Amino acid sequence: MKVLVTGAAGQLGRELVRVAGSREVLGLARADLDVTDRGAVAEAVGGLRPDVVVNCAAWTDVDGCERDPERARSVNTEAVGFLAEACDAVDAHIIQVSTDYVFNGEADTPYSEGHPTDPVNAYGASKLAAEEASLAWDGATVVRSTWLQPADSPGMVERVVDSLVAGTPIEVMDDRRACPTFVADLAPVLIRLAEERVAGVVHATNAGVTTWYGFAREVALAFGLDPNSEILVPISEDDLGSSLSARRPSYSALDNSVLRDLGWEPMRHHRDAIASAVARITAGSA
Ligand SMILES: NC(=O)c1ccc[n+]([C@@H]2O[C@H](COP(=O)([O-])OP(=O)(O)OC[C@H]3O[C@@H](n4cnc5c(N)ncnc54)[C@H](OP(=O)(O)O)[C@@H]3O)[C@@H](O)[C@H]2O)c1
């Protein structure tokens, strides 16, 4: 299977290229392929003739998208149409990576794939339109995930560990809930979806629903420290005042019902993924 990963310098793109193993995989970063350039997209996909394109390219700055919805539409929506069109021309499978932000956050149980969408910000709207642009083509797959955590660069785990070690208080949001998902666990699922050419909308997250404060407490526990430490300061979105320009869904956990119905092993709990990340950090600093 020949895999083309766009947005390959991003946290998910890098991990996909890393886990592809013996499969023929080509990662194109923005410097190699700007997905908003329709001609360049047609040339790259037409020339490389991959079996599957996994689109990890996106403008993921949620507040930036709110300020500049035109750019959000160009990168997050229009470019996906170019990629899907180019895939169709060479009979390649497109996997479009999407987000929990297509939902409005008013639910109190995990969203299944068929739940009505209703984005509350420009980023979510641009990603929802991208879903529609890709699903217009037969066999396309949309994979929604939440709160991605990197494998090879500092993320939330490192921020919390650094604060705990330095004894510097860190404010963490305690009024939004979702499923923190580690790209190290998501990337193999994307590869398998590509291999099995699973079509349609698929939710793929680590198991477990929590807030960022809950996440930080799990990091403290995995690090052998007091999860009730005053270093971890729970705050609410309101405490941030006007520093966030885009509204966010307050609840955006995803039910992985399609994967469950396929009989796939659930992705591990985020608690176990945190423990692995903390063990890696600890080993690295020993
Ligand atoms: N991060 C999350 O918490 C989260 C949650 C749910 C879903 N997702 C989705 O998961 C996917 C991967 O996200 P991520 O967290 O890996 O994001 P990321 O680290 O921000 O990576 C996105 C990559 O896309 C690249 N890019 C931006 N504009 C481009 C263009 N015009 N042409 C080509 N590449 C371009 C960026 O390059 P530059 O850095 O050079 O701009 C960046 O390397 C996205 O579809 C995102 O919507 C993310």
The ligand as an ORCA input file, in Angstrom:
! r2SCAN-3c Opt
* xyz 0 1
  N      -4.781     19.201     17.431
  C      -5.932     18.692     17.890
  O      -6.203     18.702     19.093
  C      -6.913     18.085     16.932
  C      -8.095     17.526     17.448
  C      -8.996     16.920     16.562
  C      -8.708     16.877     15.206
  N      -7.560     17.437     14.726
  C      -7.295     17.368     13.293
  O      -6.199     16.501     13.108
  C      -5.465     16.886     11.936
  C      -4.007     17.004     12.281
  O      -3.879     17.985     13.294
  P      -2.508     18.252     14.051
  O      -2.851     18.347     15.494
  O      -1.457     17.302     13.592
  O      -2.220     19.715     13.526
  P      -0.849     20.484     13.318
  O       0.201     19.927     14.216
  O      -1.216     21.922     13.385
  O      -0.467     20.086     11.818
  C      -1.139     20.597     10.714
  C      -0.140     20.693      9.602
  O      -0.806     21.200      8.435
  C       0.095     22.055      7.804
  N      -0.552     22.994      6.884
  C      -1.206     24.153      7.170
  N      -1.594     24.754      6.044
  C      -1.186     23.965      5.021
  C      -1.260     24.062      3.621
  N      -1.872     25.104      3.025
  N      -0.732     23.074      2.866
  C      -0.113     22.032      3.453
  N       0.018     21.880      4.769
  C      -0.516     22.844      5.556
  C       0.774     22.796      8.926
  O       1.961     23.353      8.447
  P       2.498     24.722      9.098
  O       2.849     24.379     10.508
  O       3.670     25.042      8.228
  O       1.380     25.702      9.011
  C       1.002     21.666      9.920
  O       2.243     21.035      9.716
  C      -6.131     18.184     11.454
  O      -7.037     17.855     10.429
  C      -6.896     18.682     12.657
  O      -8.010     19.431     12.254
  C      -6.648     18.030     15.558
*
